Amino acid sequence: MENKRANCIIEVSADGVNGRYAVGIMNMRQALDLPEMPSLSYTHPDPVKAAAGIVVSRKELAGFMACR
C-alpha cells in the first residue's frame, strides 16, 4: 500500500547569505530524497499551516511520512 502523504506538495527552501530562497516545489518523497543539509527547511504538509508560513525540519517531515 502506497503512503498517500508522499504525494503532498511542499516547498523546500534554504538559508542563503541574503536570506531564505526557494529551492523548489515537490512532493514529500522528493524532498526527503534531497541530500541532508542543515540549511534546508520544508513547508508544513498541511496547506493551511503552510500558508501561515509554518516550516518543519527534515526529521519532522519524515515523521509525517511515517503516519498513515
Backbone as numpy.savetxt, mean C-alpha at the origin, in Angstrom:
# Nx Ny Nz CAx CAy CAz Cx Cy Cz
-8.39 -21.07 -3.18 -9.23 -19.89 -3.18 -8.34 -18.65 -3.18
-8.59 -17.75 -4.10 -7.79 -16.53 -4.20 -8.27 -15.49 -3.20
-7.33 -14.78 -2.62 -7.65 -13.73 -1.67 -8.12 -12.51 -2.45
-9.39 -12.12 -2.27 -9.95 -10.99 -3.01 -9.32 -9.68 -2.60
-8.76 -9.61 -1.41 -8.10 -8.39 -0.96 -6.87 -8.08 -1.81
-6.28 -9.08 -2.42 -5.09 -8.88 -3.24 -5.37 -7.93 -4.39
-6.63 -7.79 -4.78 -6.97 -6.92 -5.91 -7.39 -5.51 -5.49
-7.34 -5.21 -4.18 -7.63 -3.85 -3.72 -6.55 -2.92 -4.27
-6.96 -1.77 -4.76 -6.03 -0.82 -5.34 -5.54 0.15 -4.27
-4.23 0.37 -4.25 -3.62 1.30 -3.33 -2.60 2.16 -4.06
-2.18 3.24 -3.42 -1.11 4.07 -3.96 0.13 3.85 -3.11
1.25 3.65 -3.77 2.53 3.50 -3.09 3.27 4.82 -3.26
3.84 5.32 -2.17 4.60 6.56 -2.24 5.91 6.39 -1.47
6.85 7.30 -1.72 8.16 7.23 -1.09 8.57 8.60 -0.60
9.39 8.61 0.45 9.96 9.85 0.95 11.13 10.23 0.05
11.15 11.47 -0.37 12.24 11.98 -1.19 12.82 13.23 -0.55
13.84 13.77 -1.14 14.48 14.98 -0.64 13.49 16.14 -0.57
12.60 16.22 -1.54 11.63 17.32 -1.60 10.24 16.91 -1.13
10.15 15.92 -0.26 8.85 15.47 0.26 8.47 14.12 -0.31
7.18 13.79 -0.17 6.68 12.50 -0.64 6.34 12.59 -2.12
6.56 11.50 -2.83 6.16 11.43 -4.24 5.57 10.05 -4.52
4.62 10.04 -5.44 3.93 8.79 -5.79 4.86 7.89 -6.59
4.88 6.62 -6.22 5.62 5.61 -6.98 4.68 4.99 -8.01
3.42 4.74 -7.59 2.46 4.17 -8.52 1.18 3.73 -7.85
0.20 3.45 -8.69 -1.07 2.89 -8.27 -1.05 1.42 -8.67
-1.33 0.53 -7.72 -1.25 -0.90 -8.00 -2.13 -1.66 -7.03
-2.28 -2.96 -7.27 -3.03 -3.76 -6.30 -2.09 -4.16 -5.15
-2.68 -4.69 -4.09 -1.89 -4.98 -2.90 -0.81 -6.03 -3.16
-1.11 -7.02 -3.98 -0.11 -8.05 -4.30 1.10 -7.42 -4.98
0.86 -6.55 -5.96 1.97 -5.89 -6.66 2.78 -5.02 -5.69
2.10 -4.33 -4.79 2.79 -3.47 -3.83 3.70 -4.30 -2.93
3.22 -5.45 -2.49 4.04 -6.30 -1.63 5.16 -7.00 -2.39
5.06 -7.05 -3.71 6.13 -7.63 -4.52 7.26 -6.63 -4.77
7.04 -5.36 -4.43 8.11 -4.36 -4.58 9.23 -4.67 -3.59
10.44 -4.21 -3.88 11.54 -4.42 -2.92 11.20 -3.75 -1.58
11.66 -4.34 -0.51 11.41 -3.80 0.83 12.31 -2.58 1.04
11.68 -1.42 1.15 12.41 -0.17 1.35 11.73 0.61 2.47
12.48 1.09 3.45 11.86 1.79 4.57 11.18 3.10 4.17
11.53 3.66 3.03 10.94 4.94 2.62 9.56 4.78 1.98
9.13 3.55 1.70 7.83 3.35 1.05 6.69 3.34 2.07
5.57 3.92 1.67 4.34 3.81 2.45 3.21 3.52 1.48
2.10 3.07 2.03 1.00 2.57 1.22 -0.30 3.17 1.74
-1.19 3.60 0.82 -2.48 4.11 1.28 -3.27 2.95 1.88
-4.13 3.29 2.79 -4.97 2.28 3.45 -5.84 1.60 2.39
-6.04 0.28 2.45 -6.86 -0.41 1.45 -8.33 0.00 1.46
-8.82 0.52 2.57 -10.20 1.00 2.64 -10.26 2.35 1.92
-11.04 2.47 0.85 -11.07 3.72 0.06 -11.41 4.97 0.89
-12.26 4.84 1.89 -12.62 6.00 2.72 -11.41 6.46 3.53
-10.68 5.51 4.10 -9.50 5.85 4.88 -8.37 6.35 3.98
-8.25 5.78 2.80 -7.24 6.25 1.85 -7.51 7.69 1.44
-8.79 8.01 1.21 -9.16 9.39 0.83 -8.86 10.37 1.95
-8.86 9.89 3.20 -8.56 10.73 4.35 -7.04 10.89 4.54
-6.26 10.20 3.70 -4.81 10.33 3.76 -4.13 9.37 4.71
-4.83 8.34 5.16 -4.24 7.37 6.08 -3.34 6.42 5.30
-2.11 6.29 5.78 -1.15 5.38 5.15 -0.79 4.27 6.13
-0.33 3.16 5.59 0.07 2.01 6.41 1.46 1.56 6.01
2.08 0.81 6.90 3.41 0.26 6.63 3.28 -1.01 5.80
4.39 -1.50 5.35 4.41 -2.77 4.60 3.89 -3.91 5.46
4.28 -3.93 6.73 3.84 -4.98 7.65 2.32 -4.94 7.82
1.76 -3.74 7.96 0.31 -3.61 8.10 -0.39 -4.05 6.82
0.17 -3.67 5.67 -0.40 -4.06 4.39 -0.44 -5.58 4.25
0.67 -6.22 4.64 0.72 -7.69 4.60 -0.33 -8.29 5.53
-0.60 -7.63 6.65 -1.64 -8.10 7.56 -3.02 -8.06 6.94
-3.29 -7.02 6.12 -4.57 -6.95 5.41 -4.69 -8.11 4.42
-3.60 -8.48 3.80 -3.62 -9.58 2.84 -3.91 -10.90 3.54
-3.45 -11.05 4.78 -3.64 -12.30 5.53 -5.09 -12.48 5.94
-5.82 -11.37 6.10 -7.24 -11.45 6.49 -8.07 -11.90 5.29
-9.06 -12.71 5.52 -9.92 -13.16 4.43 -11.32 -12.72 4.67
